[in-house]
Amino acid sequence: MGGSGSVFKTVHADLARRPDFHIDWSPISKPAFLAALTAELQKPGTAMDALLFPHVRAGTLPIERTAAVLKATPGLNVSGPRGNA
């Protein structure tokens, strides 16, 4: 997953971590995420809440765990811009 989807997940993971909850991204498929993101852009305040709410988990993850989860997410596991180290 490139571009804005990767940025969205990374920023959202950190913002969610701060108020004592986190998103379990692992069961959310790339097609479902992209469909919800597209719907959200077309009509803000609709699709992303419905997609993410079932995956909200109590408690924060340590920043190292958040980084590991994001790095393991298909499409986010690049080492630099456009996958270049």
C-alpha positions in Angstrom: 0.0 0.0 0.0 1.6 3.2 -1.0 1.0 6.9 -0.7 -1.7 8.3 1.5 -2.8 4.9 2.8 0.6 4.2 4.3 0.7 7.7 5.8 -2.8 7.4 7.1 -2.1 4.1 8.9 1.2 5.4 10.4 -0.2 8.7 11.7 -3.4 7.1 12.9 -1.5 4.4 14.8 0.5 7.0 16.7 -2.5 9.3 17.4 -4.6 6.4 18.6 -1.7 5.2 20.8 -1.6 8.4 22.8 -5.1 8.4 24.4 -4.7 4.8 25.7 -6.1 2.8 22.8 -4.8 1.3 19.6 -6.1 -0.1 16.3 -5.5 -3.8 15.5 -4.7 -3.4 11.9 -4.0 -7.1 11.3 -7.5 -8.3 10.3 -8.2 -5.3 8.0 -7.5 -6.2 4.4 -5.9 -3.9 2.0 -9.0 -3.9 -0.3 -11.4 -3.2 2.6 -9.1 -0.4 3.9 -8.8 1.2 0.4 -12.6 1.0 -0.2 -13.3 2.6 3.2 -10.6 5.3 2.6 -12.1 6.1 -0.8 -15.7 6.3 0.6 -14.4 8.5 3.4 -12.8 10.9 1.0 -16.1 11.0 -1.0 -18.3 11.5 2.1 -16.3 12.4 5.2 -17.3 10.9 8.6 -18.7 7.7 7.3 -16.7 4.7 6.2 -13.5 4.8 8.3 -15.3 4.8 11.7 -17.3 1.8 10.6 -14.2 0.0 9.4 -12.0 0.8 12.4 -14.4 0.7 15.4 -14.5 -3.1 15.6 -10.7 -3.1 15.7 -10.2 -0.6 18.6 -8.3 -2.2 21.5 -7.8 -0.8 25.0 -4.4 0.2 26.1 -1.4 1.6 24.3 1.2 -0.3 22.5 4.8 0.7 23.2 6.2 2.7 20.3 8.6 -0.2 19.5 5.6 -2.5 19.1 3.6 0.0 17.1 6.6 0.3 14.7 6.9 -3.5 14.5 3.2 -3.9 13.7 3.4 -1.2 11.0 6.6 -2.6 9.5 4.9 -6.1 9.3 1.9 -4.6 7.5 2.0 -5.6 3.8 2.7 -2.5 1.8 4.2 -0.6 4.7 7.4 -2.8 5.1 9.7 -0.6 3.0 13.0 0.7 4.3 12.8 4.2 2.7 11.1 6.4 0.2 9.7 4.2 -2.6 11.3 1.1 -1.0 14.9 2.4 -1.3 17.1 2.0 1.6 
